[in-house]
Amino acid sequence: MDSLAPVATNKADALTQRYGADALPPAGPWNEAIAVMLDHRSVRGYKPDPVPPGTLETLIAAAQSAATSSNMQWWSAIAVTDPTKKKVLAEIAGGQKHIEQCPLYICWVADMSRNQRISEATKTDFETMPWLETFMVACIDAALAAQNAVVAAQSIGLRTVYIGAMRNDPVRVAELLGLPPQSFVVFGLCVGYAADGKAEGEVKPRLPQSVVLHHDCYDATKEAALRATYDAEMAKFSARHELQAATWTQRVLNRLGPLKSMTGRETIRASLKKLGFEIR
């Protein structure tokens, strides 16, 4: 069922795919797990083939093996396979049809409701609950768990794509999924076998390590020149995939310049209040 090109197990090939030939970092220790991670690409087209039995539970086991702050386990996951619900979630996400196509869609929830229920059951006032730090930890916990699941999915031949557009209308998402107060879908995740053709995706070049990796102190003195090199690499990638924003710099301008690019997420503070969060 898996139509993907094989993972680049040779570290030089894998690093070239990820950075381009002009920005290769030194090739250090290597193994199959690292090869799988470097082969990550976002896939936006899926076969209807179901995932193997037990896949969901395996992915959740991998997710629960991620680090969690003080073992508070501030997240939950909702597996959505109902076509009607997936159709609504695709609409909320601006018409992303791959949500409907994929056989398994997982909503990752920053879930403060579970610990709130402990507060109520024990009649103990959890003074730390309303603070921004606690909310941030819940979101971080959910992200760490989901990324573990993504790596696990890739290791068994499945592909994924994160759907941040669940935050376009978090209240509607919460109502659809029956979330209790103080829980919020941070993002969704499509899981399945990549459809043949362009939907399979390609490893997307990343910024050179010399832009994101600093030693002992932050140093952006060479950033402009390195960004220009990366823009050239991204321009070639964009041409191959007929993307509107040719360079990474242009993508940043398009994404962060106009407020309309937030597609409703500029109201997220008000949405969180409706969902029962009190964030100080």
N, C-alpha and C positions, 0 to 999 in steps of 0.2 A: 504493500500500500504506500510505502514511502518513496516518493519520486524525487527527493532532494539529491543534489549533488553531494558526493561524500565530503565529510568534514576534512579540512586541510590539516592532516596530522603532522605534516612537516612544519616545524615552528617558523622557518624563514618564510614559507608560503603564507602561513596564517598571519604573521606580522605584516607582510606586504599587503595582504587583503585589508587589514584593519587600518594601516597608516599610509599606504602608498610607498613606492620605492624610494622616495626622497626624504622620508622622515622615519626610517626604521630605528627603533631603539635596540640596544644590545639584546641578543637572544640568550636568555638565561635558562634556568631549569625548566623542564617541560614534561607534561604528561597528558593523558587523554582528557582529564577533567578540564585542564587549561585550554586544550584544543577546542573542546565543546563550547566553552565560554567565549573564546575569540571568534567562533563561527556564528555568534548570535546575529540574527537579522530580524526585522519586523516583517511579518507575513500578513497580507491583507486579502488573501483569497484562499478558501479552504474546500477540500473535498467533503462530500457528505458522509464519508466513512466514519463510523463510530470509533472512539478511542477504545483500546482493549479493556476488558473487565478489570476492575481494581485500579485503573489509572488514577482516577480522582483521589482515591484514598492514599495512593502512593505519593501523589503530589502534595497532599495535605501533610503526610508524614514528613516529607522533605521540608515543607513550610514550617512545621512545628519544631524542626531541628535547627532553625535559624536562631540567632541571638534574640533575646527579648529582655528589655530593661528590667532588672531586679526580679525577673521571672513573673512579671505582672501579666503577661500574655494579653495585651490590650487589643487583640484583633479577632475577627471572625471571618468566615468565607461563606458565600452563598453560591452554590452551583446552580446555574440557570440553564435548563434544557427545554423548557416550555416555549414552543415557537411563537406563541402570542406575546409572551413577556419579552422574548428576545427582539421581536419586531418593535415593541414600544421603546426598549432600550436603544435600539438602532436609531429610532427617530430622535430621541433625546440627544444622541451623539451626532446629530446632524446628517443622518442618512448613511452611516457607515455599515454597508451591507454585510461585511465580514462578520459582524455580530450575529446576524441571522444565519450565515453560512456555516460557521464553526459548530461542530457537534457538542462542544462544551464551552460554556462561558462562565467565568468565575468573577463574582463581585467581591472585592476585598474591603472589609469594613473596619474602620477605626471604631472599636467597640468599647465604649466606656460604660455601657449599660450593665454589663455583667458585674463589674466591681461596684457599681451603684446599687445593684440588688443586694450585694453583700452588706453594704452600708445600711440599707433598710432592714435587712433580716437581723442584723446584730445590733440595730439601734445605735450605730456609731457614726458620728459626723465625720466624713472624710474631708477635712479642711483643704486638702491639696487638689481636690477634683476640679474646681472651677478655673484653675490657673492655666495660662497658655502653655507652660512647660509640660503639663500633663497631657494636654491635647496633642502637642507636638510628638510626645513619646508614643502615643497611640498611633499616630500616622506613620511614624518611623518604624514601629513594630510591624505594622501591616506591610510596609514596603519591603522590609527585610525578609519577611515570610514569603511574600509573593516572588521575590527574586530567586529565592531558593527553589520555589516551585517551577519557575521558568527554566532554570538550569537543569532540573530533574527532567522536565518535559523534553528539552532538547536532547538530553542524553539517551532517550529512548525513541528518537526519531520524529518527535512531534515538533510543531512550530507554534509560535505565539505572537501576539501583539498586545501591548498595553492600551487601554482606552481611558485616557484622562478625561474625556468628554462626559463621563458620568457626573462630573462636577458642573456641567452646564445647568443642570436642574436637580440638585441633590434632594430637594424636598419631594419631587415627583418620583425619583428613584426609590427613596425611602418608603413612600406610600405603596408603590408597586410591589416592593419586596417585603412589606410588613415589618419594617425595622422599628424597634422600640426607641423611645427617647434616648438621647445621648449616644447614638450610633449613626455612622455616616460612611457612605461608599466613597473611598478615596480614589479608586479607579477600578476598571474592569480588566479582564484578561481573556482574550480569545485563545483557545487551545484546539489543535487538530492537525490533520495532515495537509500540507500545502498543496494547493491546486497546481496543475502543470502550467508552465509558461512564466510570464512576468510576475505572477502572484508569488512565486517562490522567493522573490526578493534577492538581494545581494548584500554582502557584508558592506556596511556603510563606513567610509573613512571617518576617523575621529581626529580631533585636534592632536598635533604632535605632543608627545609626552613632555617636551621642554616647555610647553605652554601651561600644562596643568600640574606638573611635578616640580616642587620647589625644595631647596635644600637649606635648612636652618633658618631661612627667612624668605619672605615673599619677594619675587623679582620679576617684574613685567617689562624690563628694559628692551627685550628682544621680541616682545609679543606682536607688535605690528608687522614686522617682517615675517615672522612665523605664521601669522594669520593669513598673510598674503599667499604664502606657499600652500596653506591648507585650502584657501579659497580656490586656488587653481586646481587642486585635486578634486574638490567638491564640484567644480564646474564640469569636469569630465564625467563624474558620476551622474550629475543632473542631466547632462546631455544624453547619456545612455538610457535614462529613465524618463526623459521628457518632463522634468520637473520645472515648475514656473520660476522658482527662486534658484538661480544658477549657483550662487556662492553661499557659503555659510553666513557671511556678513549680511548679505541681502535677506537671508532667512531671519536673522536676528532683527533687522530693521522692520520686516513685515510683521513679525510676531510680537515685538515689544513696542512698536511705534504707536499704532492706532488702538484706542481702547476697544473698538469693535472686535478686535482679534481675540478678545477674551470670551466671546460668544456666551455671555450671561454670567461668567464666573466672577465678574466684578461685584456681584451681589452676594457672594458666598458668606460673608459675615452675617448678613441678615438671614440667609438660609440656615446657617448653623444655629442661630437663635431660635428659629422655628422648630428645629430638630431637638431642642431641649438643652443645648449647650450654653453654659454661662462661662465665657472665656474672659478672664481678667488680665 
